[in-house]
Amino acid sequence: MAEQDRGTGVLTVPYATMPLGIQDTLAGRTQLVILAVPPPPAHQERRAASARRELRGRVPGYEEVPAISESVPGFELVGWFLVVAPTGTPNEIVLRVNREMDRILKDPDTVQRLRGLGFFTEGAETPEAVAEAIRADTAKWGGIVKEIGIQPE
């Protein structure tokens, strides 16, 4: 969704570090900052554990912080990582790598270590789901880029 859809008029200000963006927002020089999610403090993690089940859409450990979509319906900003193989890689290899990645990403120790870095996972998607996500994101963001007139530099 483009900013014009919501009348926000958001100007992107790229910062070299997250703390600089936070400082400017706290000082009132910017109105909002969108950040990677830092790991919550240990005491907050314990307190929030029971609330997780009730507050889907909010970041684990930060359940008291409303999701943007609660104020701007339809807003979604999701980051993701992929493991990809060259075109022509045999399907059995792709499926095996996918199964192994899913096993690793569902391992409780891995889940905790990733959560400590601010990453949250429910496992690997299927190759078909990943291909569809790529198609959907390309259409969504490609449309936004055209709509707001971004040109390559």
Buried (B, 14 or more C-beta within 10 A) or exposed (E): BBBEEBEBEEEEEEBEEEEEBBBBBEEEEBEEBEEEBEBBEEEBBEBBEEEEEEBEEBBBBBBEEEBBEEEBEEBEEEEEEEEEEEEEEEEEEBEEBBEEBBEBBEEEEEBEEBBEEBBEBEEBBEBEEBEEBEEEEEEEEEEBEEEEEEEEE
